[in-house]
Structures are given as structure tokens and as C-alpha cells.
């Protein structure tokens, strides 16, 4: 295998919280076992982190930036890109405006091929949200078509990118997200009569935890909900739980390492009430931990969990009925848990990194 210089380009990176950030971190660390890897990112959400550091073999370079309308803007990113060796692989992770066109312009300036990793098609929000459809049509679509290759998470995303952005289907590659080895846990029986539910994720509108809270007011069987994560909606969600009279909801905040594993190990059912997903890392972690997964039947969840987990319409009544079924049918819960564990074994980060390597070999000189 040829040793490469790889530059992973992302608007956000840990300690900033998010699924895309976790994907970049895991992919970069696996690639660093065989390649020279740099993550080029911004200081948004990482003000106290070093501007340059080496961790687990990955060099991280953070350029100063402002977060404007949930969009990181960093004038220094293009000069940093242009300082990279011309033989570098530029791997762009796209889910926000500004950064993709910066990379495309820098690539055009020195005739540098780049790959675009498409994580999620975001919806408009906020005061400037009305600009997003125009940006997608007139700017992002051109960036995407200029990429030497486009990585998507699922076959459904492949079709979406082909039709919505008129991308060349021969240059679109479906590569799933992965799950780290520490999340794989042995099978275990339900420990108590109360069904312990688990949600892990950012407390944001997209994840729609309020849908699950309203579902709990309709659940007939005794349940407890552990909520792991933080975000802009946490205070509002805690108030909702209190106002709805749901006593058995516990907000734990962000957890990592052994504390997070403990929550997966104690849970009986993982619930994902999202409006949409790219490919949920938390759902993959739950699957590896041998948990049955109940999710809303929406893009991202459907592709990942069809034939593996339980998919319910995106409304509280449907979620409540599904939770009651898991609480009363232990054989169904065990079968769904076993399907989760089988599927997760095919989705390790090592396998994902190997697929990305195949894409590099196919589309880059």
C-alpha cells in the first residue's frame, strides 16, 4: 500500500460535539496507522484547544474562525490548504456552507483533486435560512460536481445526490459510518421489570427528543429513560419532562469512555426519535452493544435499520406503541438485539477505512 499524505478538512472537530466530528476523528486515527494524516479544521467549539497538536498520530491544525448563523467562517483556511504538499489527498467533509466552496476554489487554483464526503442534506433554519436553497442550487451543486469523488453513507443518499445535485453516478461511492471496538458488548438478559430506555445524541431540533418525551406520556408499561448528550435544547427538554409529569427521565449530559459504555450496558432498548439522520453513530454504538434499536422511519434511520431494528412512524403515539411492545414481548426484544449485534460486526472503523482507501485508489492519480 502506498503511503499517502491525507488532509481531512472539516468545519468542526472534537472537542466540538457532533456526529461528523466523530466520523472524521475515527477515520483519521485509523488512516494514521498507515499514512501521514492532518486534520485541517477551525477553532469553533475548540477555543481552548491548541492551534496545532499531535494526538494518536494525527496532526490537527485549527484556523481562527467565527461562527456566523451556525456556519464557521475562517479566512485562514485557504492559505493553510495551499501550504499542504501538492501530492496530498484533500478529503472534504461537507455539511455546512462556505467551507466547501473555499476548498473548491483552492483546488481549482492549483489543479488539486479533492474528495467530498456528503454527511447530511441540512434544512434551512434561522433568519438567513431562506438563502440555503439558493446556495445549494447555485453554489454547493457546482462544488459537488467538481469533486473527483463523492462519498455518501447509503444507497439512498447516492440516488439523492445524483438527482438533487446532478452528480455523475460513476463518481459517487457509498461508504457507511463505523463503530469503535470498545462498544462491542456480550449478549445479556434484561435485568429488571422496568424497561430501561436510552437516548444518546445532541439535544437539537433534528434529534427531536421532545417526540420521545411526549411518547412516554402514552406508554402503558413501566419505563425509565436515560438521556445522554447536551445541546441547545437541554433546558427546554428538561422543562418539558417536568411539565408533562414524566418522573423517570434522567439527563446525564455528555458522557465518554467507561461512563458512556455503562449506559449502553445497562439499557434494554435504544430509542432514536429523529426527524432525519445521515447514519447515526449512536445507533451504531447501540447495535454493537447488543441493544435492540427503535427509531423513527425517516431517511437515514430507514436505510440503517430496515430488517434489523424496529421502525415506527414519526409520531409519539406510534413510538409509544412500539415501546410497549418491547416491554411486553421479551422474545421480540431478544431477536431484535441479536439482529443489531450481527449487523454491527460488519461496520467496524477498520472496514470503513479500507473502503475509503479503495475510493482513493480509484479516483485519485
KOLLOLUM-208853 format. One record per residue (C-alpha): residue number from 1; residue in one letter; chain; z, x, y. Coordinates in pm, 1 decimal, padded with zeros to 6 digits, always signed. Example, Ala and Ser with C-alpha at 12.3 -4.5 7.8 and 13.67 -1.06 7.14 Angstrom:
    n  res  chain        c3        c1        c2
    1    A      A  +00780.0  +01230.0  -00450.0
    2    S      A  +00714.0  +01367.0  -00106.0
END
This chain:
    n  res  chain        c3        c1        c2
    1    X      A  +00000.0  +00000.0  +00000.0
    2    X      A  -00099.1  +00134.8  +00343.8
    3    X      A  +00194.7  +00186.9  +00577.0
    4    X      A  +00137.6  -00013.3  +00894.8
    5    X      A  +00282.1  -00033.9  +01244.6
    6    X      A  +00371.2  -00400.8  +01285.9
    7    X      A  +00473.9  -00565.9  +01613.1
    8    X      A  +00634.4  -00907.4  +01567.0
    9    X      A  +00601.5  -01088.8  +01902.1
   10    X      A  +00836.7  -01379.2  +01964.7
   11    X      A  +00974.3  -01558.3  +02272.5
   12    X      A  +01327.0  -01570.9  +02128.1
   13    X      A  +01517.3  -01360.6  +01877.4
   14    X      A  +01875.8  -01354.3  +01748.8
   15    X      A  +02138.9  -01388.6  +01880.4
   16    X      A  +01933.3  -01676.0  +02027.1
   17    X      A  +01972.0  -01968.2  +01787.0
   18    X      A  +01671.0  -02128.9  +01621.0
   19    X      A  +01458.7  -02153.6  +01309.0
   20    X      A  +01165.7  -01949.6  +01440.8
   21    X      A  +01401.9  -01667.6  +01539.6
   22    X      A  +01547.6  -01661.1  +01188.5
   23    X      A  +01198.3  -01652.2  +01036.1
   24    X      A  +01097.3  -01354.6  +01249.5
   25    X      A  +01419.3  -01170.6  +01168.9
   26    X      A  +01389.1  -01218.5  +00793.1
   27    X      A  +01018.9  -01134.4  +00784.2
   28    X      A  +01067.6  -00823.2  +00998.4
   29    X      A  +01352.7  -00694.4  +00783.1
   30    X      A  +01153.5  -00735.0  +00463.5
   31    X      A  +00847.5  -00570.9  +00615.7
   32    X      A  +01060.7  -00278.3  +00739.7
   33    X      A  +01115.2  -00173.2  +00378.5
   34    X      A  +00750.9  -00059.3  +00367.7
   35    X      A  +00628.1  -00048.7  +00728.2
   36    X      A  +00726.1  +00057.1  +01081.2
   37    X      A  +00832.6  -00271.3  +01240.4
   38    X      A  +00909.7  -00356.4  +01602.7
   39    X      A  +01015.6  -00698.7  +01731.2
   40    X      A  +00899.0  -00749.8  +02089.2
   41    X      A  +01088.4  -01036.6  +02249.5
   42    X      A  +01266.0  -01146.9  +02568.7
   43    X      A  +01623.3  -01134.4  +02694.1
   44    X      A  +01657.5  -01514.9  +02697.5
   45    X      A  +01964.6  -01608.2  +02494.3
   46    X      A  +02042.8  -01239.4  +02441.6
   47    X      A  +02162.7  -01118.3  +02780.6
   48    X      A  +02448.7  -00918.1  +02630.0
   49    X      A  +02231.5  -00754.0  +02363.5
   50    X      A  +02080.2  -00406.6  +02412.7
   51    X      A  +01730.5  -00393.7  +02559.7
   52    X      A  +01636.5  -00168.6  +02270.0
   53    X      A  +01814.2  -00136.6  +01934.9
   54    X      A  +01752.0  -00043.4  +01571.8
   55    X      A  +01907.4  -00276.9  +01311.5
   56    X      A  +01819.5  -00290.0  +00938.6
   57    X      A  +01519.5  -00067.9  +01000.2
   58    X      A  +01373.1  -00297.7  +01269.3
   59    X      A  +01339.0  -00182.1  +01629.0
   60    X      A  +01399.8  -00468.6  +01872.6
   61    X      A  +01266.9  -00442.5  +02229.9
   62    X      A  +01376.4  -00712.9  +02476.2
   63    X      A  +01192.9  -00752.6  +02807.4
   64    X      A  +01365.1  -00927.1  +03102.5
   65    X      A  +01270.6  -01292.7  +03131.9
   66    X      A  +01353.9  -01622.5  +03296.1
   67    X      A  +01380.5  -01949.5  +03101.9
   68    X      A  +01174.7  -02195.3  +03308.4
   69    X      A  +01151.5  -02552.9  +03176.7
   70    X      A  +01251.0  -02431.2  +02828.1
   71    X      A  +00977.5  -02166.4  +02846.1
   72    X      A  +01054.9  -01792.2  +02854.5
   73    X      A  +00854.4  -01612.9  +03122.6
   74    X      A  +00853.0  -01231.9  +03100.7
   75    X      A  +00609.6  -01034.5  +03320.5
   76    X      A  +00711.7  -00713.7  +03144.2
   77    X      A  +00594.4  -00827.8  +02803.5
   78    X      A  +00226.3  -00746.6  +02855.9
   79    X      A  +00290.3  -00386.3  +02967.7
   80    X      A  +00521.3  -00344.6  +02667.7
   81    X      A  +00244.9  -00470.0  +02439.0
   82    X      A  -00012.0  -00238.4  +02590.8
   83    X      A  +00215.5  +00059.0  +02523.3
   84    X      A  +00206.2  -00005.1  +02147.4
   85    X      A  -00033.9  +00208.6  +01939.1
   86    X      A  -00384.1  +00062.7  +01910.9
   87    X      A  -00352.5  +00067.4  +01534.3
   88    X      A  -00059.6  -00177.5  +01547.8
   89    X      A  -00066.6  -00518.6  +01384.1
   90    X      A  +00014.0  -00778.9  +01650.8
   91    X      A  +00183.5  -01078.6  +01483.5
   92    X      A  +00246.8  -01352.0  +01741.5
   93    X      A  +00492.1  -01635.2  +01672.5
   94    X      A  +00387.6  -01939.8  +01874.7
   95    X      A  +00590.3  -02247.7  +01961.1
   96    X      A  +00608.0  -02221.5  +02342.6
   97    X      A  +00368.7  -02180.3  +02634.3
   98    X      A  +00297.6  -01862.8  +02838.4
   99    X      A  +00365.0  -01603.3  +02566.3
  100    X      A  +00054.8  -01689.3  +02355.7
  101    X      A  -00184.8  -01652.2  +02647.8
  102    X      A  -00014.7  -01327.5  +02753.5
  103    X      A  -00078.3  -01185.1  +02408.2
  104    X      A  -00436.2  -01314.3  +02401.0
  105    X      A  -00514.7  -01157.9  +02739.6
  106    X      A  -00361.1  -00824.8  +02640.1
  107    X      A  -00553.9  -00833.8  +02312.3
  108    X      A  -00881.7  -00905.5  +02491.4
  109    X      A  -00817.5  -00625.7  +02741.6
  110    X      A  -00814.8  -00360.9  +02471.0
  111    X      A  -01008.5  -00543.2  +02197.0
  112    X      A  -00698.8  -00571.2  +01980.4
  113    X      A  -00699.3  -00825.7  +01695.9
  114    X      A  -00387.5  -01040.3  +01663.2
  115    X      A  -00249.2  -01299.8  +01424.3
  116    X      A  -00093.5  -01626.3  +01538.7
  117    X      A  +00193.2  -01774.7  +01336.6
  118    X      A  +00199.2  -02150.3  +01407.9
  119    X      A  +00553.5  -02284.2  +01355.4
  120    X      A  +00555.6  -02631.8  +01507.9
  121    X      A  +00348.1  -02850.9  +01738.9
  122    X      A  +00600.6  -02933.8  +02010.5
  123    X      A  +00606.9  -03261.6  +02202.4
  124    X      A  +00630.0  -03296.9  +02577.2
  125    X      A  +00974.5  -03326.0  +02736.6
  126    X      A  +01138.9  -03273.8  +03073.0
  127    X      A  +00992.6  -03308.1  +03422.7
  128    X      A  +00695.0  -03082.9  +03350.8
  129    X      A  +00627.4  -03225.8  +03006.7
  130    X      A  +00317.9  -03411.4  +03129.3
  131    X      A  +00143.7  -03074.4  +03156.8
  132    X      A  +00178.8  -02996.0  +02786.0
  133    X      A  -00119.8  -03196.1  +02653.0
  134    X      A  -00345.4  -03028.9  +02911.9
  135    X      A  -00205.4  -02686.6  +02820.8
  136    X      A  -00272.2  -02747.1  +02450.8
  137    X      A  -00625.9  -02869.2  +02510.9
  138    X      A  -00741.1  -02611.7  +02763.5
  139    X      A  -00526.1  -02300.8  +02701.9
  140    X      A  -00348.1  -02289.8  +02367.7
  141    X      A  -00651.4  -02408.2  +02173.2
  142    X      A  -00850.0  -02111.2  +02307.0
  143    X      A  -00569.1  -01868.7  +02218.0
  144    X      A  -00552.0  -02006.7  +01866.6
  145    X      A  -00927.3  -01980.6  +01814.3
  146    X      A  -00924.2  -01621.9  +01945.8
  147    X      A  -00677.2  -01510.0  +01678.0
  148    X      A  -00808.8  -01307.2  +01386.7
  149    X      A  -00599.7  -01526.2  +01157.5
  150    X      A  -00368.5  -01825.5  +01191.7
  151    X      A  -00064.8  -01863.1  +00966.6
  152    X      A  +00065.9  -02216.3  +00910.6
  153    X      A  +00354.9  -02339.2  +00699.3
  154    X      A  +00191.1  -02612.2  +00492.1
  155    X      A  -00145.2  -02751.1  +00387.0
  156    X      A  -00083.6  -03047.1  +00618.6
  157    X      A  -00039.5  -02805.5  +00909.6
  158    X      A  -00360.9  -02632.2  +00807.9
  159    X      A  -00550.1  -02960.9  +00843.3
  160    X      A  -00373.6  -03038.8  +01172.3
  161    X      A  -00464.7  -02701.9  +01324.9
  162    X      A  -00822.2  -02737.9  +01204.7
  163    X      A  -00871.4  -03083.3  +01356.3
  164    X      A  -00647.1  -03071.4  +01665.4
  165    X      A  -00743.3  -02721.4  +01780.3
  166    X      A  -01085.9  -02684.6  +01613.5
  167    X      A  -00981.8  -02363.4  +01439.0
  168    X      A  -01207.5  -02202.8  +01181.0
  169    X      A  -01068.8  -02316.6  +00841.9
  170    X      A  -01166.8  -01982.1  +00687.6
  171    X      A  -00914.9  -01810.9  +00915.8
  172    X      A  -00620.0  -02046.7  +00851.4
  173    X      A  -00367.0  -01937.2  +00588.3
  174    X      A  -00076.5  -02145.3  +00455.2
  175    X      A  +00234.1  -01928.1  +00415.2
  176    X      A  +00569.2  -02108.9  +00371.9
  177    X      A  +00907.8  -02013.7  +00508.2
  178    X      A  +01151.6  -01845.8  +00271.8
  179    X      A  +01518.2  -01832.6  +00180.2
  180    X      A  +01751.4  -01533.5  +00150.5
  181    X      A  +01902.0  -01432.5  -00181.5
  182    X      A  +02264.7  -01488.6  -00078.3
  183    X      A  +02210.7  -01864.6  -00061.1
  184    X      A  +02135.0  -01899.7  -00432.4
  185    X      A  +02440.7  -02054.3  -00599.3
  186    X      A  +02503.9  -02159.6  -00960.5
  187    X      A  +02498.0  -02529.7  -01060.2
  188    X      A  +02826.4  -02713.0  -01008.0
  189    X      A  +02964.8  -03060.7  -01064.6
  190    X      A  +03081.4  -03297.6  -00793.7
  191    X      A  +03445.8  -03221.4  -00723.1
  192    X      A  +03588.2  -03539.4  -00569.0
  193    X      A  +03515.7  -03913.2  -00549.7
  194    X      A  +03431.6  -03887.6  -00178.5
  195    X      A  +03068.4  -03777.1  -00131.5
  196    X      A  +03064.0  -03472.1  +00097.2
  197    X      A  +02754.1  -03467.2  +00318.4
  198    X      A  +02630.5  -03159.8  +00502.9
  199    X      A  +02406.3  -03116.3  +00807.2
  200    X      A  +02308.2  -02767.3  +00924.8
  201    X      A  +02091.0  -02720.1  +01231.8
  202    X      A  +02059.9  -02712.7  +01605.5
  203    X      A  +02216.2  -03013.9  +01778.7
  204    X      A  +01898.5  -03103.9  +01966.2
  205    X      A  +01684.2  -03418.7  +02004.5
  206    X      A  +01435.9  -03303.8  +01738.2
  207    X      A  +01704.8  -03289.3  +01468.2
  208    X      A  +01828.2  -03640.9  +01564.8
  209    X      A  +02178.0  -03614.1  +01419.8
  210    X      A  +02260.8  -03938.7  +01602.8
  211    X      A  +02038.8  -04116.9  +01347.9
  212    X      A  +02267.7  -03993.2  +01069.9
  213    X      A  +02581.7  -04087.7  +01263.1
  214    X      A  +02452.8  -04442.5  +01305.4
  215    X      A  +02363.4  -04448.5  +00935.6
  216    X      A  +02723.4  -04366.1  +00846.8
  217    X      A  +02838.7  -04691.5  +01008.9
  218    X      A  +02631.9  -04872.2  +00742.8
  219    X      A  +02728.9  -04663.1  +00438.7
  220    X      A  +02943.2  -04860.0  +00192.4
  221    X      A  +03071.8  -04572.8  -00020.7
  222    X      A  +03337.4  -04322.5  +00097.2
  223    X      A  +03174.6  -04013.7  +00251.6
  224    X      A  +03264.9  -03713.8  +00466.7
  225    X      A  +03013.3  -03536.9  +00693.9
  226    X      A  +03035.5  -03166.7  +00782.1
  227    X      A  +02818.5  -03070.5  +01080.9
  228    X      A  +02731.5  -02701.6  +01114.5
  229    X      A  +02549.0  -02593.6  +01427.7
  230    X      A  +02556.5  -02609.8  +01803.6
  231    X      A  +02327.5  -02714.2  +02084.1
  232    X      A  +02282.6  -02912.0  +02400.0
  233    X      A  +02371.4  -03246.5  +02237.7
  234    X      A  +02700.1  -03147.8  +02075.6
  235    X      A  +02930.5  -03314.2  +02329.6
  236    X      A  +02725.7  -03634.0  +02326.7
  237    X      A  +02721.4  -03643.8  +01946.3
  238    X      A  +03097.0  -03595.5  +01924.0
  239    X      A  +03138.1  -03885.3  +02166.4
  240    X      A  +02901.4  -04097.9  +01956.6
  241    X      A  +03105.2  -04034.6  +01641.9
  242    X      A  +03420.6  -04131.9  +01824.6
  243    X      A  +03270.3  -04443.3  +01984.9
  244    X      A  +03123.7  -04559.4  +01652.2
  245    X      A  +03462.1  -04520.8  +01485.5
  246    X      A  +03345.9  -04263.6  +01229.8
  247    X      A  +03660.3  -04064.4  +01149.1
  248    X      A  +03524.6  -03843.5  +00871.0
  249    X      A  +03283.1  -03631.5  +01077.6
  250    X      A  +03378.1  -03269.3  +01134.8
  251    X      A  +03193.4  -03046.6  +01381.6
  252    X      A  +03229.1  -02681.5  +01278.8
  253    X      A  +02998.1  -02514.9  +01533.6
  254    X      A  +02779.6  -02221.2  +01435.7
  255    X      A  +02870.3  -02054.9  +01107.2
  256    X      A  +02733.9  -01741.7  +00942.4
  257    X      A  +02780.7  -01541.2  +00623.8
  258    X      A  +03061.0  -01645.1  +00391.1
  259    X      A  +03169.0  -01934.5  +00616.1
  260    X      A  +02823.2  -02092.3  +00600.3
  261    X      A  +02791.6  -02032.5  +00226.5
  262    X      A  +03128.4  -02201.7  +00178.3
  263    X      A  +02994.4  -02518.7  +00342.2
  264    X      A  +02689.4  -02523.1  +00113.9
  265    X      A  +02910.5  -02459.1  -00188.9
  266    X      A  +03149.4  -02746.6  -00104.3
  267    X      A  +02881.9  -03004.9  -00022.0
  268    X      A  +02744.8  -03274.9  -00253.5
  269    X      A  +02438.6  -03377.3  -00051.6
  270    X      A  +02240.0  -03215.2  +00229.6
  271    X      A  +02100.3  -03459.9  +00487.0
  272    X      A  +01821.9  -03383.6  +00735.7
  273    X      A  +01759.1  -03678.3  +00975.4
  274    X      A  +01492.3  -03504.4  +01190.8
  275    X      A  +01210.6  -03658.7  +01389.7
  276    X      A  +00983.0  -03374.1  +01271.0
  277    X      A  +01004.7  -03025.1  +01124.2
  278    X      A  +00789.4  -02719.8  +01069.7
  279    X      A  +00962.0  -02616.9  +00748.4
  280    X      A  +01339.4  -02642.6  +00774.8
  281    X      A  +01520.9  -02318.5  +00688.9
  282    X      A  +01843.6  -02512.2  +00645.2
  283    X      A  +01678.4  -02739.5  +00388.0
  284    X      A  +01553.9  -02431.5  +00201.1
  285    X      A  +01905.1  -02283.4  +00206.5
  286    X      A  +02047.5  -02609.9  +00072.7
  287    X      A  +01788.6  -02614.4  -00204.5
  288    X      A  +01873.8  -02257.7  -00303.8
  289    X      A  +02240.8  -02355.6  -00306.8
  290    X      A  +02158.2  -02621.7  -00564.6
  291    X      A  +02211.8  -02920.4  -00334.7
  292    X      A  +02010.1  -03240.4  -00350.2
  293    X      A  +01832.9  -03297.1  -00018.4
  294    X      A  +01790.0  -03630.2  +00158.3
  295    X      A  +01553.6  -03618.8  +00456.8
  296    X      A  +01353.6  -03845.3  +00680.7
  297    X      A  +00996.3  -03892.6  +00564.5
  298    X      A  +00837.0  -03716.2  +00862.3
  299    X      A  +00591.8  -03424.0  +00898.2
  300    X      A  +00741.9  -03102.7  +00767.1
  301    X      A  +01002.2  -03276.2  +00553.0
  302    X      A  +00739.6  -03466.8  +00355.3
  303    X      A  +00541.8  -03154.6  +00262.0
  304    X      A  +00850.1  -02955.8  +00162.5
  305    X      A  +01040.2  -03223.3  -00028.0
  306    X      A  +00782.9  -03453.7  -00186.7
  307    X      A  +00865.9  -03469.0  -00557.5
  308    X      A  +01179.0  -03256.0  -00502.5
  309    X      A  +01421.6  -03430.5  -00268.2
  310    X      A  +01474.0  -03787.2  -00152.6
  311    X      A  +01265.1  -03903.7  +00144.4
  312    X      A  +01368.0  -04207.7  +00347.8
  313    X      A  +01209.9  -04387.1  +00643.5
  314    X      A  +01335.1  -04255.9  +00976.1
  315    X      A  +01588.8  -04525.9  +01049.9
  316    X      A  +01967.8  -04546.6  +00999.2
  317    X      A  +01957.4  -04837.0  +00752.5
  318    X      A  +01724.7  -04651.5  +00514.9
  319    X      A  +01933.7  -04336.1  +00532.7
  320    X      A  +02249.6  -04535.5  +00464.5
  321    X      A  +02097.3  -04698.2  +00155.2
  322    X      A  +01987.2  -04358.8  +00021.6
  323    X      A  +02332.5  -04206.9  +00079.8
  324    X      A  +02491.3  -04496.0  -00110.4
  325    X      A  +02250.2  -04435.7  -00399.5
  326    X      A  +02351.8  -04069.0  -00419.1
  327    X      A  +02719.8  -04170.9  -00404.9
  328    X      A  +02693.1  -04419.7  -00690.9
  329    X      A  +02434.6  -04257.2  -00921.1
  330    X      A  +02563.3  -03917.5  -01030.4
  331    X      A  +02276.3  -03863.2  -01274.2
  332    X      A  +02026.1  -03911.0  -00989.3
  333    X      A  +02221.8  -03664.6  -00775.1
  334    X      A  +02221.8  -03401.2  -01052.7
  335    X      A  +01849.0  -03440.6  -01122.3
  336    X      A  +01763.5  -03403.5  -00755.5
  337    X      A  +01990.4  -03098.1  -00726.4
  338    X      A  +01816.8  -02934.9  -01022.3
  339    X      A  +01474.6  -03001.0  -00866.3
  340    X      A  +01595.0  -02831.8  -00546.4
  341    X      A  +01707.9  -02520.2  -00730.8
  342    X      A  +01380.9  -02490.3  -00926.1
  343    X      A  +01167.4  -02518.2  -00613.3
  344    X      A  +01373.9  -02268.9  -00413.5
  345    X      A  +01320.9  -01994.7  -00670.6
  346    X      A  +00954.5  -01976.5  -00565.9
  347    X      A  +01035.6  -01940.6  -00194.8
  348    X      A  +01216.3  -01609.2  -00152.8
  349    X      A  +01151.9  -01399.0  +00158.6
  350    X      A  +01016.3  -01121.3  -00061.7
  351    X      A  +00747.5  -01359.7  -00186.9
  352    X      A  +00671.5  -01475.4  +00167.3
  353    X      A  +00640.9  -01117.6  +00297.0
  354    X      A  +00396.3  -01041.9  +00015.3
  355    X      A  +00180.2  -01339.7  +00116.4
  356    X      A  +00180.8  -01223.0  +00479.1
  357    X      A  +00074.4  -00877.2  +00360.2
  358    X      A  -00221.2  -01038.8  +00182.2
  359    X      A  -00324.2  -01210.8  +00506.7
  360    X      A  -00309.8  -00879.2  +00695.3
  361    X      A  -00531.4  -00719.0  +00431.9
  362    X      A  -00786.6  -00999.6  +00453.8
  363    X      A  -00827.4  -01041.8  +00829.1
  364    X      A  -00744.7  -00702.2  +00982.7
  365    X      A  -00958.9  -00385.7  +00976.9
END
